[in-house]
Amino acid sequence: MLRLHCFAPAMGMISPSPFSVKSLALLEIAGLTYERVAGDPRRAPKKKLPFLRDAGKTIPDSHLTQQHLTQAHGVDLDAHLSDHEHAIATGFRALIEDQLCWVLVHSRWIDNPDATRDAFFKPVPALIRPVVFAMVQRYVHRSLNSQGMGRHNGAQIYRFGDEALSALANYLGDKPYLMGAQPSAIDTSLFGMLESILTPALDTPLKQAALAHPTLVAYHQRFEAEQVPDLRAKAV
């Protein structure tokens, strides 16, 4: 059986990891039987989640998981896209996963550390929880700085997020899905990111930027209802 190792639900989210939600959505839409496993990034092949196990193979990345489902199981959500549309979707994937994601990281770990600690570190014994969280937070801060996003001030960082969300909303327009009438793989990336931004009960500048685009809010609700209606229940 396929086994997806990913982050457990938190703060009402299917998973606090956009990439975990993306991979879960891919499996749901593919209609494949799979087991969700609460993963530990320390034991993951590349020290990050999610990763997929399939018949003795380990696929350690959400995008590689997408490729594996196409190659090993014949599930290609992009089969209907033209080369031009595929190029556009590839650009949007970079915008979501390589820029907007870092704004989300800043929002959680730098601007809302208490909520992040309470949500994600409950399994850690209370006596050492502050120490463990502080260590991880320092690592995240270094990662933000190394990537470059962390070298900007908060207002600049959230402006990048607002620009990304505006671009996505403008391209989505009145289409049901980002690339048109039917979903493609990029929709699993966008749904995963919006799940992390919109679902938690935190009033953040990033969430306010998303809420300013009713089309994105409606899209998040529509994608879940039409494509992964059972996913949230399965996450509990």
Residue pairs with C-beta under 8 A, 6 or more apart in sequence:
1 33
1 34
1 35
2 27
2 32
2 33
2 34
2 35
2 52
2 53
2 54
3 34
3 35
3 36
3 37
3 52
3 53
3 54
4 20
4 23
4 24
4 27
4 34
4 35
4 36
4 37
4 50
4 51
4 52
4 65
5 37
5 38
5 39
5 40
5 44
5 49
5 50
5 51
5 52
5 53
6 15
6 17
6 20
6 23
6 24
6 36
6 37
6 38
6 39
6 49
6 50
7 15
7 16
7 17
7 20
7 38
7 39
7 49
7 50
7 120
8 15
8 38
9 15
9 16
9 235
9 236
10 16
10 119
10 120
11 115
11 119
11 199
11 200
11 201
11 202
12 199
12 200
12 201
13 21
13 195
13 196
13 199
13 200
14 20
14 21
14 24
14 195
14 199
14 231
14 232
14 235
15 21
15 24
15 195
15 235
16 119
16 120
16 196
17 49
17 50
17 192
17 196
18 96
18 97
18 101
18 104
18 189
18 192
18 193
18 195
18 196
19 49
19 50
19 62
19 97
19 192
20 49
20 50
20 62
20 192
21 188
21 191
21 192
21 195
21 196
22 62
22 188
22 189
22 191
22 192
23 50
23 52
23 62
23 65
23 188
24 36
24 228
24 231
24 235
25 187
25 188
25 191
25 192
25 223
25 227
25 228
25 231
26 62
26 65
26 66
26 69
26 75
26 77
26 185
26 188
27 34
27 69
28 227
28 228
28 230
28 231
29 75
29 77
29 183
29 188
29 227
29 228
30 69
30 73
30 75
32 69
32 73
32 75
36 234
36 235
39 49
39 50
39 51
41 47
41 48
41 49
44 51
44 60
45 51
45 58
45 60
46 60
46 61
48 60
50 62
50 65
51 58
51 59
51 60
51 61
51 65
52 58
52 59
52 65
52 68
53 59
54 68
54 72
57 68
59 65
59 68
63 93
63 97
66 77
66 185
66 188
69 75
70 76
77 183
77 184
77 185
77 187
77 188
78 86
78 89
78 184
78 185
80 182
80 184
81 89
81 179
81 184
85 179
85 180
88 179
89 178
89 179
89 184
89 185
89 186
92 168
92 171
92 178
92 186
92 189
92 190
93 186
93 189
95 164
95 167
95 168
96 164
96 168
96 186
96 189
96 190
96 193
97 189
97 193
99 149
99 160
99 164
100 160
100 161
100 164
100 165
100 193
101 193
102 144
102 147
102 149
103 149
103 157
103 158
103 160
103 161
103 164
103 206
104 161
104 193
104 196
104 197
104 206
105 140
105 143
105 144
105 149
106 144
106 149
106 150
106 154
106 157
107 158
107 161
107 204
107 205
107 206
108 115
108 116
109 116
109 137
109 140
109 141
109 144
110 140
110 141
110 144
110 150
110 154
111 154
111 204
112 202
112 204
113 133
113 137
115 200
115 202
116 133
117 129
117 130
117 133
119 200
121 129
121 132
121 133
124 132
124 133
141 150
143 150
144 150
145 151
149 157
149 160
152 160
154 205
158 205
158 206
158 209
161 205
161 206
161 209
162 209
165 209
165 210
165 212
165 213
165 216
166 209
166 213
168 178
168 190
168 213
168 216
169 213
169 215
169 216
171 178
172 178
172 215
172 216
172 219
173 215
174 215
175 181
176 182
176 222
177 183
177 184
177 187
177 219
177 223
178 184
178 186
178 187
178 190
179 186
179 187
183 223
183 227
187 223
187 227
190 219
190 223
191 219
191 220
191 223
191 224
191 227
191 228
194 210
194 216
194 219
194 220
195 220
197 206
197 207
197 210
198 207
198 210
198 211
198 217
198 220
200 207
210 216
210 217
211 217
224 231
224 232
